[in-house]
Amino acid sequence: MTDTKTAYLSEQLAELKEQGLFNTIRTIESPMDGRIRVDGEDVLNFCANNYLGLANHPRLREAAKRAIDQYGIGPGAVRTIAGTMTVHNQLEARLAEFKGAEAVITFQSGFTANLATIPALVGRGDIIFSDQLNHASIIDGCRLSRAQIVAYEHNNVDDLRRKIAETTEYGRRIIITDGVFSMDGDIAPLPDLYEVAREHDILLMVDDAHGEGVLGHGGRGIVDHFDLHGKVDIEVGTMSKAFGAVGGIVAGTQVIIDWLRQRGRPFLFSSAMTVPDAAACLEAVDMLESSDELVKRLWSNAEFFKTELRNMGFDTGHSQTPIVPVMLGEAPLAQQFSRKLFEAGVFAMAIGFPTVPQGKARIRVMNTAAHSQDDLEQALAAFESVGKALGVIA
């Protein structure tokens, strides 16, 4: 029997399937690593954001177990009432030192970090200058703020200057950009954005979700990468990717972090990070501070993979990072390519609309330090075979 109240949803789902845009979610049946078990098949994993291979690292597992024995599992409260535990304070202090910032506040995820930060800093009557390709969490945080949103062309500082010149009535202003853009792997021109922000006395915020553990000395992020310490007002990040666990980071001046502790709604109204997650993140900081081996291996693997794909004739876009988009155009082709790769033992998902624009569908390859040279060569052979079979490369 059809429920008339939800008939429109059934129709829209049918349309997604017809257009090749319906997302079938696969199930991971093993620990997250370079090789995993997916839907009953053992495959090479080129999908996850597990950049440094820490999601299944023995040191993080042991740190989480020790913390459980000492503090239990969950705080059972929001941070401001009874949810701030010793491990949370330790993590924030260590992250501030690691990031070279005055202070850090942590959230349940990078997404909630953006939802907390943007509406706390700007509101009605204010203006947000936002890169057109910013992540959905930035977009949603901007909408929640009720500030006027002015989108500027992707990584186009000249267009940003024009947009600033065109807006003459405002209260407060903020420029917001991703650091590493997750679908294309390119990097924001942060030094140029800083100069614009400085000239016009505008707050500058960067979301470094895909730069944490990847860019900068030992994975310290995009602000460190460009040596802009003390110049970028707000640096948002995540511990759900390269750090191998889960959680969000906001680094900045003491006054900004103090304000977020008072007005960041996910901090005020959602329970704190669990104990094992916080402890695992703390161990990840220890590892990154003691050695840059994993970061170097990540970049070495990525450069090899990217170069070989290009040599085969694949279009890898404008990536400057371990994120490598294999551009295919239409979503049905990308989905077919992904299925063929899976049959060849490589897990690399198709990305299509609305995550990327129509006609820009791709396979997004996520390189990690967990891959061996044999893993890379096996995956490249699969890409070459599928690419030729589907007429993508000669």
C-alpha positions in Angstrom: 0.0 0.0 0.0 1.3 3.4 -0.9 1.4 6.0 1.8 0.1 9.2 0.2 2.0 11.3 2.8 5.3 10.0 1.6 4.5 9.4 -2.1 6.7 12.3 -3.1 9.7 10.6 -1.5 9.1 7.4 -3.3 8.9 9.4 -6.6 12.1 11.2 -5.9 13.9 8.0 -4.9 12.7 6.4 -8.2 14.1 9.5 -10.1 17.5 9.1 -8.4 17.7 5.5 -9.4 16.7 6.3 -13.0 19.3 9.1 -13.2 22.0 6.8 -11.7 22.3 9.1 -8.6 20.9 6.6 -6.0 23.6 6.0 -3.4 23.9 2.3 -2.4 25.7 2.2 0.9 28.2 -0.6 1.3 29.0 -2.2 4.7 32.5 -2.6 6.1 33.0 -5.9 7.9 36.5 -5.5 9.2 38.7 -2.9 10.9 39.4 0.2 8.7 42.7 -0.3 7.0 44.5 -0.4 3.6 42.8 -3.7 2.9 39.3 -4.3 4.2 36.3 -6.6 3.9 33.3 -5.0 2.2 30.0 -6.8 1.6 31.7 -10.1 1.9 34.6 -9.3 -0.4 38.2 -8.6 0.5 39.3 -5.5 -1.3 41.9 -2.7 -1.4 40.5 0.4 0.3 40.8 3.7 -1.6 37.7 5.3 -0.2 38.3 6.2 3.4 39.7 9.4 4.9 42.1 7.3 7.0 45.1 9.2 5.6 47.7 8.0 8.1 46.3 4.5 8.7 45.6 5.4 12.4 42.0 4.1 12.5 43.2 0.6 13.3 46.6 1.4 14.8 47.6 -0.6 17.9 48.7 2.4 19.8 45.3 4.1 19.4 43.5 0.9 20.3 45.5 0.5 23.5 45.1 4.2 24.4 41.3 3.8 24.1 41.3 0.7 26.2 43.4 2.2 29.0 41.1 5.3 29.1 38.0 3.1 29.3 39.5 1.3 32.3 40.3 4.6 34.0 37.3 6.7 33.1 34.6 4.5 31.5 32.9 5.1 28.2 30.8 8.2 27.9 30.6 11.4 29.9 26.8 11.2 29.9 26.5 15.0 29.8 27.2 18.2 27.8 30.6 19.7 28.4 29.2 22.7 30.3 27.3 20.7 32.9 29.1 17.5 33.9 30.7 16.3 30.7 34.2 17.8 30.8 36.6 15.1 31.9 40.3 15.2 32.4 41.0 13.6 29.0 39.1 16.4 27.2 41.2 19.1 28.9 44.4 17.2 28.1 43.4 16.8 24.5 42.6 20.5 24.0 45.8 21.6 25.7 47.9 19.3 23.6 46.1 20.3 20.4 46.7 24.0 21.1 50.4 23.2 21.5 50.4 21.0 18.4 48.6 23.6 16.3 50.7 26.6 17.6 47.4 28.3 18.7 46.5 30.2 21.9 43.6 27.8 22.6 41.6 24.9 21.2 38.0 23.8 21.8 36.9 20.3 20.7 33.5 19.2 19.4 31.8 15.9 18.5 32.8 16.2 14.8 34.2 18.6 12.3 30.6 19.1 11.0 29.4 20.2 14.5 32.5 22.4 14.8 31.3 24.5 11.9 27.7 24.5 13.1 29.0 25.8 16.4 31.5 28.4 15.2 29.8 30.3 12.4 26.5 31.2 14.1 28.4 32.1 17.2 30.5 34.7 15.4 28.1 36.3 12.9 24.3 36.7 12.6 21.6 38.9 11.1 23.0 42.1 9.6 26.5 40.5 9.1 28.1 39.2 5.9 29.8 35.9 5.2 32.1 35.7 2.1 32.2 32.0 1.3 34.0 30.0 -1.4 31.6 28.5 -3.8 33.0 25.0 -3.3 33.0 25.1 0.5 31.9 21.9 2.4 28.2 21.3 3.3 29.0 21.8 7.0 30.2 25.4 6.2 27.1 26.0 4.0 24.8 24.8 6.8 26.6 26.8 9.4 26.3 29.9 7.3 22.6 29.3 6.8 22.0 28.8 10.6 23.8 32.1 11.3 21.2 34.0 9.3 23.9 36.3 8.1 24.0 37.4 4.4 26.0 34.8 2.4 28.1 36.2 -0.5 29.6 33.3 -2.5 32.9 34.1 -4.4 34.3 32.1 -7.3 36.3 29.1 -6.2 39.8 30.1 -5.0 39.5 33.4 -6.9 40.9 36.2 -4.7 40.1 38.9 -7.3 36.5 37.9 -7.3 36.5 38.0 -3.5 37.9 41.5 -3.6 35.1 42.5 -6.1 32.4 41.0 -3.8 33.8 42.9 -0.8 33.8 46.1 -2.7 30.2 45.6 -3.8 28.9 45.1 -0.2 28.7 48.4 1.6 26.1 47.8 4.3 27.1 45.3 7.1 27.7 44.8 10.7 30.5 42.2 11.0 32.2 40.4 8.2 34.0 37.0 7.9 35.7 35.2 5.0 35.4 31.4 5.2 37.1 28.8 3.0 38.0 25.1 3.1 41.7 24.5 3.4 41.8 21.4 1.2 38.7 21.0 -1.0 37.6 17.4 -0.4 36.3 16.6 -3.9 39.1 18.1 -6.0 42.1 17.9 -3.7 43.2 21.5 -4.4 44.4 23.9 -1.7 43.0 27.4 -0.8 45.3 30.3 -1.5 45.4 31.1 2.2 48.2 33.7 2.2 46.3 35.8 -0.4 43.1 35.4 1.6 44.9 36.6 4.7 46.1 39.7 2.9 42.5 40.5 1.8 41.2 39.9 5.3 44.0 42.1 6.8 43.4 45.0 4.3 39.7 45.1 5.0 39.8 44.1 8.8 37.7 41.0 8.2 37.7 37.8 10.2 39.3 34.9 8.4 38.2 31.3 9.0 39.6 28.1 7.4 38.2 24.6 7.6 41.2 22.3 7.5 39.4 19.0 7.8 41.4 17.4 5.0 44.6 19.2 6.0 44.8 17.9 9.5 47.5 15.2 9.6 48.3 15.9 6.0 49.6 19.4 5.4 52.2 21.3 7.4 55.2 20.0 9.4 54.2 16.6 10.8 50.6 17.1 9.8 50.0 20.3 11.7 47.7 21.7 9.1 47.3 24.4 6.5 48.1 27.3 8.8 51.4 25.7 9.6 51.9 24.8 5.9 51.8 28.5 4.9 53.4 29.7 8.2 50.4 31.9 9.0 50.4 31.3 12.8 48.6 34.1 14.6 47.2 35.5 11.3 44.3 33.2 10.6 41.6 34.0 13.2 39.8 30.6 13.2 41.1 27.2 12.1 38.5 24.5 12.2 39.6 20.8 11.8 38.6 17.3 12.4 39.9 14.2 14.2 37.6 12.0 12.2 40.0 11.6 9.2 43.8 11.5 9.6 43.6 11.2 13.4 41.8 7.9 13.0 39.0 8.6 15.5 36.3 11.2 15.7 35.9 14.8 16.8 36.1 18.4 15.7 38.7 21.1 16.5 38.5 24.8 16.6 41.9 26.6 17.1 42.3 30.3 17.6 42.8 33.1 20.0 41.8 32.7 23.6 38.9 35.2 23.3 37.4 33.3 20.3 37.7 30.0 22.1 36.3 31.4 25.3 33.3 32.8 23.4 32.6 29.4 21.7 32.6 27.8 25.1 29.7 30.2 26.0 27.8 30.2 22.7 28.8 27.2 20.6 25.4 25.4 20.6 26.7 21.8 19.9 29.2 22.4 22.8 26.3 23.6 25.0 23.5 21.1 24.0 25.1 17.9 22.8 27.0 15.4 24.9 30.8 15.5 24.9 33.1 13.2 22.9 33.4 9.8 24.4 36.4 8.9 26.6 38.0 6.3 24.2 37.6 8.7 21.3 39.3 11.5 23.1 42.1 9.2 24.4 42.7 7.9 20.9 43.0 11.4 19.5 45.4 12.3 22.3 47.6 9.3 21.3 47.4 10.4 17.6 48.8 13.8 18.6 51.6 12.0 20.5 52.5 10.0 17.4 52.5 13.0 15.1 54.7 15.0 17.4 57.2 12.2 17.7 57.6 11.3 14.0 56.6 12.5 10.5 57.1 9.1 9.0 53.5 8.4 8.3 52.9 11.9 6.8 55.9 11.4 4.4 54.7 7.9 3.4 51.2 9.3 2.7 52.6 11.9 0.3 55.0 9.4 -1.3 52.1 7.0 -2.0 49.9 9.8 -3.3 52.5 11.2 -5.7 53.3 7.8 -7.1 49.6 6.9 -7.6 48.7 10.3 -9.1 51.6 10.2 -11.6 50.9 6.7 -12.8 47.2 7.5 -13.3 48.1 10.5 -15.4 50.6 8.5 -17.4 47.8 6.1 -18.2 45.7 8.9 -19.6 43.3 9.6 -16.8 42.2 13.1 -16.0 43.0 13.7 -12.3 41.8 17.4 -12.2 43.7 19.9 -10.2 44.7 17.9 -7.1 47.6 19.2 -5.0 47.1 16.6 -2.2 46.6 12.9 -1.6 42.9 13.3 -2.8 42.9 12.3 -6.4 39.7 12.7 -8.5 39.5 10.5 -11.6 37.2 12.7 -13.7 34.6 10.7 -15.6 31.8 13.2 -16.4 28.4 11.5 -16.0 27.2 9.7 -12.9 26.1 6.5 -14.6 29.7 6.0 -16.0 31.2 6.8 -12.7 29.0 4.2 -10.9 29.7 1.6 -13.6 33.5 2.3 -13.2 33.2 1.9 -9.4 31.3 -1.4 -9.7 34.0 -2.8 -12.2 36.8 -1.7 -9.8 35.1 -3.5 -7.0 34.8 -6.7 -9.1 38.6 -6.3 -9.6 39.2 -6.0 -5.9 39.4 -2.2 -5.5 37.0 -0.2 -3.4 36.8 3.3 -4.8 33.3 4.9 -4.7 31.7 7.1 -7.4 31.0 10.7 -6.5 28.2 12.4 -8.3 25.5 15.1 -8.0 24.7 16.7 -5.5 28.1 16.2 -3.9 29.7 17.5 -7.1 28.1 19.5 -9.9 26.2 17.8 -12.8 28.6 16.5 -15.4 31.5 16.4 -12.9 31.1 12.8 -11.6 34.3 11.0 -10.6 36.0 8.3 -8.7 37.6 9.9 -5.7 40.8 8.1 -4.8 41.8 8.5 -1.2 45.5 7.6 -0.7 46.8 6.6 2.7 50.0 5.6 4.5 48.4 2.2 5.1 49.0 1.1 1.5 52.1 -0.8 0.5 53.8 -0.5 -2.9 52.1 -3.8 -3.9 48.7 -2.4 -2.9 49.3 0.6 -5.1 50.4 -1.4 -8.1 47.5 -3.8 -7.8 45.1 -0.9 -7.7 46.7 0.9 -10.6 46.4 -2.3 -12.7 42.7 -2.4 -11.9 42.2 1.2 -12.9 44.0 0.6 -16.2 42.0 -2.5 -17.0 38.6 -0.9 -16.2 39.5 2.4 -17.9 40.3 0.5 -21.1 37.3 -1.7 -20.9 35.0 1.3 -20.5 36.7 3.4 -23.1 37.9 6.1 -20.6 41.6 5.6 -21.6 43.1 4.3 -24.8 
